[in-house]
Each structure stands twice: as structure tokens, then as C-alpha cells.
């Protein structure tokens, strides 16, 4: 279920169904809070509060979803947890430094970054499975071109390199097109 469908459920009579779907983001929030001095119960409380905030916000007349729901809810949880730590005077130095580094970046910047990633993801999905596999093997799995050539059935290492170049160009062109059509 995509975020827009989930948002429609949330603003309709089926909000319970939406909450069940959104609850799949809880483990990420729980790990974050537990990693930064909290308990599972505190994570549960923060997540519940974040869901209420998101629900109220989503039901305002001018609400526009500008990031993924997961990103939105996680950001709310992060700031709620920071506020709780301040109230409890329970901040660790490492967490404070990491948080301050993150805090200097406005939320709008995070949203813009998320939009860039979404555009890049769309561009990569549009280049085809073979290109995606080739780029994934090279950049993510760190495979050598001769191994990629064998895996994907290219006649030589140089033909795999040529194809990699073409795939990158196709992805770049698609990204330019997507940016121009925004």
C-alpha cells in the first residue's frame, strides 16, 4: 500500500486500518530509542504520541504529504524523544553531539533530501532489471567487472564496462527528465 492510499485511509472512516499499516514502522523507532537510552515501553509511548500528532496533522485542511509517511513519523518520534531526554536530564554526550549535528539541518532540508532519493529511486527503477542488476553488482556488491560479465552473460569485461556506462547514462538522463517534470 502506497503512502497516498494510507493517507486516504487515515483521513477516512478506516483510520484503524491505517494505524495498523503505519505500526510496521515501530521497530525502527524502538531500535532508535533503545539505542539512545530509552526502553521499549518509552519507545511505545513516543510512537503512540507521534501517531496522534501525525493523525491530527494529516486531518488538517491544508496538509500535504511532502515525505514518506515512515520518514515523517520517524522524525516526529526523534524530536519527541529528544524532548523527553531533555525533560529527564538523561542525555548522553554522544547522543547530544549526534543530535545537535542533525538539529542544525532544518526539517525542510531533510524533506528535500528525501525527495531527491525518491527521484533517484524512480530513475533507477526505470532503467530495466538488467541495468539495475549490473549497477547493483558493481556499486553495492563491489564485484569486479570480469565477474559481472560472467554473471550477466556478457562476452567480455569491456562489453560489461560499456553496458555499465550506458546504464549510468540512461539513469542520469531519466533523473534529468524527472527533475524537469517536477
C-alpha positions as CSV (number, residue, x, y, z in Angstrom):
1,X,0.0,0.0,0.0
2,X,1.5,3.3,-1.0
3,X,1.6,6.4,1.2
4,X,-1.2,8.3,-0.6
5,X,-3.6,5.3,-0.1
6,X,-2.5,5.1,3.5
7,X,-3.2,8.8,4.0
8,X,-6.6,8.4,2.5
9,X,-7.4,5.6,4.9
10,X,-6.1,7.7,7.8
11,X,-8.4,10.6,6.8
12,X,-11.5,8.4,6.2
13,X,-13.5,6.1,8.4
14,X,-10.8,3.4,8.2
15,X,-8.2,5.1,10.4
16,X,-7.7,1.9,12.4
17,X,-6.6,0.0,9.3
18,X,-4.2,2.9,8.5
19,X,-2.7,2.8,12.0
20,X,-2.2,-1.0,11.7
21,X,-0.2,-0.4,8.5
22,X,1.8,2.5,10.0
23,X,2.6,0.5,13.0
24,X,5.1,-1.5,10.9
25,X,7.4,1.5,11.3
26,X,7.6,0.9,15.1
27,X,10.6,-1.5,15.2
28,X,12.8,1.2,13.6
29,X,11.6,3.8,16.2
30,X,12.1,1.3,19.0
31,X,15.6,0.5,17.9
32,X,16.5,4.2,17.7
33,X,15.1,5.0,21.2
34,X,16.6,1.9,22.8
35,X,19.9,2.8,21.2
36,X,19.7,6.3,22.7
37,X,19.0,5.5,26.3
38,X,15.3,4.5,26.2
39,X,13.2,1.4,26.9
40,X,10.8,-0.5,24.7
41,X,7.9,1.0,26.8
42,X,9.2,4.5,26.3
43,X,9.5,3.8,22.6
44,X,5.9,2.6,22.6
45,X,4.8,5.8,24.3
46,X,6.7,8.0,21.9
47,X,5.4,6.1,18.9
48,X,1.8,6.4,20.1
49,X,2.2,10.1,20.7
50,X,3.8,10.5,17.2
51,X,0.9,8.7,15.7
52,X,-1.6,11.1,17.3
53,X,0.4,14.1,16.1
54,X,0.6,12.7,12.6
55,X,-3.1,11.9,12.6
56,X,-4.0,15.4,13.7
57,X,-1.7,16.9,11.2
58,X,-3.0,14.7,8.4
59,X,-6.5,15.7,9.1
60,X,-5.9,19.5,8.8
61,X,-7.3,21.0,5.7
62,X,-4.0,22.2,4.1
63,X,-1.9,19.1,4.9
64,X,0.3,18.0,2.1
65,X,2.5,14.9,2.4
66,X,6.0,16.0,1.3
67,X,7.9,13.0,2.5
68,X,7.3,9.3,3.0
69,X,5.0,8.6,6.0
70,X,7.8,6.5,7.5
71,X,10.2,9.4,7.4
72,X,7.5,11.8,8.7
73,X,6.6,9.6,11.7
74,X,10.2,8.8,12.5
75,X,11.1,12.5,12.5
76,X,8.3,13.2,14.9
77,X,9.5,10.3,17.2
78,X,13.0,11.5,17.1
79,X,12.1,15.0,18.2
80,X,9.7,13.8,20.9
81,X,12.4,11.5,22.3
82,X,14.9,14.4,22.3
83,X,12.4,16.5,24.3
84,X,11.8,13.7,26.8
85,X,15.5,13.3,27.3
86,X,15.8,16.9,28.0
87,X,13.0,16.8,30.5
88,X,14.5,13.8,32.2
89,X,18.0,15.3,32.1
90,X,19.1,11.9,30.8
91,X,21.1,12.9,27.7
92,X,24.3,11.2,26.9
93,X,27.2,13.2,25.4
94,X,27.4,11.1,22.3
95,X,23.7,11.3,21.6
96,X,23.7,15.1,22.2
97,X,26.5,15.7,19.8
98,X,24.9,13.5,17.1
99,X,21.6,15.1,17.7
100,X,23.0,18.7,17.6
101,X,24.7,17.9,14.3
102,X,21.4,16.7,12.9
103,X,19.4,19.5,14.5
104,X,21.3,22.2,12.7
105,X,19.8,20.9,9.5
106,X,16.2,22.3,9.0
107,X,13.4,19.8,8.5
108,X,12.8,21.2,5.0
109,X,16.3,20.1,4.1
110,X,15.6,16.6,5.3
111,X,12.4,16.6,3.2
112,X,14.2,17.9,0.1
113,X,16.8,15.1,0.6
114,X,14.1,12.5,0.8
115,X,12.5,13.9,-2.4
116,X,15.9,13.6,-4.2
117,X,16.3,10.0,-3.1
118,X,12.8,9.2,-4.3
119,X,13.6,10.7,-7.7
120,X,16.8,8.7,-7.9
121,X,14.9,5.6,-7.0
122,X,12.3,6.2,-9.7
123,X,15.1,6.8,-12.2
124,X,16.9,3.6,-11.3
125,X,13.7,1.6,-11.4
126,X,13.0,2.8,-15.0
127,X,16.3,1.7,-16.5
128,X,15.4,-2.0,-16.5
129,X,16.2,-5.1,-14.5
130,X,19.5,-6.0,-16.2
131,X,20.9,-2.5,-15.8
132,X,19.8,-2.3,-12.2
133,X,21.4,-5.7,-11.6
134,X,24.7,-4.6,-13.3
135,X,24.9,-1.4,-11.3
136,X,23.9,-3.2,-8.1
137,X,26.6,-5.8,-8.5
138,X,29.2,-3.2,-9.2
139,X,28.4,-0.4,-6.7
140,X,26.7,-2.3,-3.9
141,X,28.2,-5.8,-4.0
142,X,31.6,-4.4,-5.1
143,X,32.0,-7.1,-7.8
144,X,34.8,-6.9,-10.3
145,X,33.8,-6.2,-13.9
146,X,35.1,-9.6,-15.1
147,X,32.9,-11.4,-12.5
148,X,29.9,-9.2,-13.6
149,X,30.5,-10.1,-17.2
150,X,30.4,-13.8,-16.4
151,X,27.3,-13.5,-14.1
152,X,25.3,-11.5,-16.6
153,X,26.4,-13.3,-19.7
154,X,28.5,-10.5,-21.4
155,X,31.0,-11.6,-24.0
156,X,33.9,-9.7,-22.3
157,X,34.8,-7.5,-19.4
158,X,34.9,-4.5,-21.8
159,X,31.4,-5.1,-23.0
160,X,30.2,-5.2,-19.4
161,X,32.0,-1.9,-18.8
162,X,30.4,-0.4,-21.9
163,X,27.0,-1.6,-20.7
164,X,27.6,-0.1,-17.2
165,X,28.4,3.2,-18.8
166,X,25.2,3.1,-20.9
167,X,23.1,2.1,-17.9
168,X,24.6,5.0,-15.9
169,X,23.8,7.4,-18.7
170,X,20.3,6.1,-19.0
171,X,19.8,6.6,-15.3
172,X,21.2,10.1,-15.4
173,X,19.0,11.1,-18.4
174,X,15.9,9.7,-16.6
175,X,16.8,11.6,-13.5
176,X,17.1,14.8,-15.5
177,X,13.8,14.2,-17.1
178,X,12.1,13.5,-13.8
179,X,13.6,16.7,-12.3
180,X,12.4,18.7,-15.3
181,X,8.9,17.4,-15.0
182,X,8.5,18.3,-11.3
